[in-house]
Amino acid sequence: MSSNKKELNFIVITGPTATGKTKVAVDIAKHFEGEIISADSRQIYKGMDIGTGKDLNEYVINGEAIPYHLIDILDPTENYSVYQFQRDFLSAYNDISKRNKLPILCGGTGLYIESILLKYRLQNAPGPNQDLRQSLQEKSTEELLEIFQNISPDKFQDPSKKDTKNRIIRSIEIEFDKTNDEPDIFINQSIDNFLVIGVKQARQDNRDLIKKRLTERIDDGLIDEVKNLIDNGLDISRLDYFGLEYKFVGLYLKNEIDKRELIDKLHIAICQFAKRQMSWFRRMEKRGIKIHWINPKNKRDINNLVKNAV
């Protein structure tokens, strides 16, 4: 009897920070001959290992190195946008698929993942794109600023383009508008059949893990890592661009907070960030993306979910 089951194109592993996404992705890659494509907007940068939580040792399981892509591809002085990510993703995806391996997109940058699953591209139409505008209006100011920063790091530096929520939305629309005359990069790409697994733990467990991981990163040399970046020419004002860990260590190095404040305030900020990530994922679900939420400890459930999909 023939099966109407469509071939799975790729798997997505996502979820809030400090939930163990990488370990889940590596385990799936080991059992299902996969390779991992990072969907983390900070792990693309070289020399930023501790603060971004690359944990490259996790990509080795039982002595076998799991191949990964889009990690350590840029110097911290360079900018990167969601458009570049889309193209880099497709390049890695096609390379992996061509070798009959299973692509696994793993990370917590919701914008990157959404841009692939929903094939972000502005339609050829005059004036504002109403679908895009409606989607943007549903997001918080902080989420809009993150989108704006990702699609146009240079324009993001201009305060006049982000002084109100409506101004931020219009700035994003203008940047998306620039792709009107570009070819649709998703044409003839087989990426419509995907499985999205959301890694989630109880809120208090997640908060405890965030605190544990933060303490470990400080002990492992996070402050020295940031000092090295500055010593190698990175402007200290650019640290905000790389997320909370680098922002707060920058404040510490400028003597604006002490070490106790660094840990306490950073812990609170990361917990708030995890909450915003969950809000983003819930909106993805409302837009039609099915996310299978699973506790990372339930390895059997995860493997069965993947087995039934491939």
C-alpha positions in Angstrom: 0.0 0.0 0.0 1.4 3.4 -1.0 1.7 6.1 1.6 0.6 9.7 1.1 3.0 10.9 3.8 5.1 13.8 2.7 8.9 13.6 3.1 10.0 15.7 6.0 12.3 18.5 4.8 13.7 19.7 8.1 13.2 19.9 11.9 13.1 23.0 14.0 14.2 22.9 17.7 13.3 26.2 19.5 12.2 27.5 22.8 13.2 30.1 25.4 16.8 30.5 26.7 18.4 27.9 29.0 16.0 25.1 28.2 18.5 22.7 26.6 17.7 23.1 22.9 21.2 22.2 21.7 21.3 18.9 23.6 17.9 18.0 22.1 19.1 18.9 18.6 22.3 17.0 18.9 20.6 13.9 20.2 18.2 14.0 17.2 21.1 14.6 14.8 22.9 11.6 16.3 19.9 9.2 16.0 18.6 10.5 12.6 21.8 11.4 10.7 21.2 15.1 11.0 23.3 18.3 10.9 22.5 21.4 12.8 21.9 24.9 11.5 22.1 27.5 14.2 19.2 30.0 14.5 21.0 32.2 17.1 21.6 35.8 16.2 24.7 36.0 18.4 26.4 32.7 17.9 27.4 33.7 14.4 30.1 35.9 15.9 33.7 34.6 16.5 35.3 35.2 19.9 31.9 35.3 21.7 31.7 31.9 23.1 30.8 32.2 26.8 28.2 35.0 26.6 26.4 33.4 23.7 26.4 30.0 25.2 27.9 28.2 22.2 28.8 25.2 24.3 30.5 23.5 21.3 31.4 20.6 23.5 27.7 19.6 23.4 28.1 18.9 19.6 30.2 15.8 20.5 28.1 12.9 21.6 29.6 9.5 22.4 32.8 10.6 20.7 31.0 11.6 17.5 31.1 15.2 16.3 27.8 16.5 15.0 28.3 18.9 12.1 27.0 22.5 12.7 26.5 25.5 10.5 26.2 29.3 10.9 28.3 29.4 14.1 31.5 31.5 14.1 31.0 33.0 10.7 31.5 36.7 11.3 33.8 39.1 13.2 32.0 41.0 16.0 32.7 44.3 14.1 30.4 43.1 11.3 26.7 43.5 11.0 24.2 40.7 10.1 20.6 40.9 9.1 17.6 38.5 8.8 18.0 38.7 5.0 21.6 37.4 5.2 20.4 34.7 7.6 17.7 33.5 5.1 20.3 33.1 2.4 22.8 31.5 4.6 20.1 29.1 5.9 19.1 28.1 2.4 22.8 27.5 1.5 23.4 25.3 4.5 20.0 23.6 4.1 20.6 22.7 0.4 24.1 21.5 1.2 22.9 19.2 4.0 19.9 17.9 2.0 22.0 17.2 -1.0 24.1 14.8 1.1 20.9 13.1 2.3 21.3 14.3 5.8 18.5 15.8 8.0 18.7 19.6 8.4 17.9 20.6 12.0 17.4 24.3 12.6 18.1 25.0 16.3 17.9 28.3 18.2 15.9 30.8 20.1 15.9 33.7 17.8 12.2 33.7 16.9 12.6 36.2 14.1 15.1 34.0 12.2 12.9 30.9 12.5 9.7 32.8 11.6 11.4 34.3 8.6 12.1 30.8 7.2 8.9 29.0 8.2 6.7 31.9 6.9 9.0 32.8 4.0 9.3 36.5 4.9 9.1 38.6 1.8 7.2 41.7 1.1 4.7 41.4 -1.8 4.9 43.7 -4.8 2.3 46.3 -3.8 2.3 50.1 -3.6 2.2 51.7 -0.1 2.3 49.8 3.2 1.9 46.1 3.3 -1.2 45.5 5.4 -0.4 41.9 6.3 3.0 42.9 7.5 1.7 46.0 9.3 -0.9 43.9 11.2 1.7 41.4 12.2 4.0 44.1 13.5 1.3 46.0 15.4 0.7 42.8 17.4 4.2 42.9 18.7 5.6 44.8 21.7 8.0 47.8 21.2 10.9 45.6 22.4 10.1 42.9 19.9 9.8 45.5 17.1 13.2 47.0 18.1 14.7 43.5 17.8 13.3 43.0 14.4 14.5 46.5 13.2 18.0 45.8 14.6 18.1 42.5 12.8 17.0 43.7 9.4 18.9 46.9 9.4 21.7 47.2 12.0 22.9 50.5 10.4 19.6 52.3 10.3 18.9 51.0 13.9 21.6 53.4 15.1 19.4 56.4 14.1 17.3 57.5 17.1 14.8 59.3 14.9 13.7 56.1 13.3 12.7 54.4 16.5 11.3 57.2 18.8 7.7 55.9 18.7 6.2 52.5 18.0 4.6 53.7 14.8 7.9 55.1 13.6 9.6 51.7 14.3 6.9 49.9 12.4 7.3 52.3 9.4 11.1 51.9 9.5 10.7 48.1 9.3 8.2 48.4 6.4 10.6 50.5 4.5 13.4 48.0 5.0 11.2 45.1 3.9 10.1 47.3 0.9 13.7 47.1 -0.4 13.2 43.5 -1.2 10.4 44.2 -3.7 12.5 44.0 -6.7 14.6 41.0 -5.5 13.8 37.5 -6.7 11.9 35.3 -4.3 14.7 33.2 -2.7 12.2 30.5 -1.6 11.0 29.7 -5.2 11.8 26.0 -6.0 12.9 25.4 -2.4 11.5 22.3 -0.7 11.0 23.6 2.8 7.2 23.3 3.3 7.2 20.1 5.3 8.8 20.7 8.7 8.4 19.6 12.3 8.7 22.2 15.0 9.7 21.0 18.5 9.5 23.6 21.3 11.7 22.8 24.3 10.1 24.1 27.5 10.4 23.5 31.2 8.4 24.7 34.2 8.9 28.4 34.8 10.7 28.1 38.1 12.9 25.3 36.8 13.9 27.6 33.9 14.6 30.5 36.2 16.8 28.3 38.4 18.7 27.0 35.3 19.2 30.6 34.1 20.7 31.5 37.4 22.9 28.4 37.4 24.1 29.0 33.9 24.8 32.7 34.5 26.9 31.9 37.6 28.8 29.3 35.5 29.4 31.8 32.7 30.8 34.4 35.1 33.1 31.7 36.7 34.1 30.5 33.2 35.5 33.9 32.2 32.6 35.9 30.7 34.1 39.2 31.9 37.5 38.4 30.5 35.9 37.4 27.2 34.3 40.9 27.0 37.6 42.5 27.9 39.3 40.6 25.1 36.7 41.8 22.6 37.4 45.4 23.6 41.2 44.9 23.6 40.9 43.6 20.1 39.1 46.7 18.8 35.4 46.3 19.6 33.8 49.6 20.6 32.4 49.2 24.1 29.2 51.0 22.9 28.6 48.1 20.5 28.2 45.6 23.4 24.4 46.4 23.6 24.0 45.0 20.1 25.1 41.5 21.3 22.4 41.0 23.9 22.0 41.1 27.7 25.2 39.4 28.9 27.4 41.7 26.9 25.4 44.8 27.8 25.5 44.2 31.5 29.2 43.2 31.5 29.8 46.5 29.6 28.1 48.4 32.4 30.3 46.5 34.9 33.5 47.4 33.0 32.4 51.1 33.0 31.9 50.9 36.8 28.2 51.6 36.5 27.3 48.5 38.5 29.3 46.2 40.8 29.7 42.4 40.4 26.7 41.6 42.7 24.5 43.9 40.7 25.8 42.4 37.5 24.6 39.0 38.5 21.4 40.0 40.1 20.2 42.4 37.5 21.4 40.2 34.6 19.5 37.3 36.0 16.3 39.3 36.2 16.8 40.6 32.7 17.4 37.2 31.2 14.3 35.8 32.9 12.3 38.7 31.4 13.8 37.9 28.0 12.7 34.3 28.3 9.2 35.4 29.0 9.3 37.6 25.9 10.5 34.7 23.8 7.5 32.6 24.9 5.2 35.5 23.9 6.9 35.4 20.5 6.4 31.7 20.1 2.7 32.0 21.1 2.2 34.5 18.3 3.9 32.1 15.9 1.4 29.5 16.9 -1.4 32.0 16.3 -0.1 32.5 12.8 -0.5 28.8 12.0 2.9 27.3 13.0 2.3 24.1 15.0 4.8 23.8 17.8 5.1 20.5 19.7 6.0 21.5 23.2 8.1 18.9 25.1 10.2 18.8 28.3 13.8 18.1 27.3 13.9 15.3 29.8 11.3 13.3 27.9 13.8 11.9 25.3 11.5 9.0 24.4 8.7 11.3 23.5 11.0 13.5 21.4 12.4 10.5 19.5 9.0 9.1 18.9 7.8 12.5 17.6 10.7 12.6 15.1 10.4 9.0 14.2 6.8 9.4 13.2 7.6 12.5 11.1 10.6 11.2 9.1 
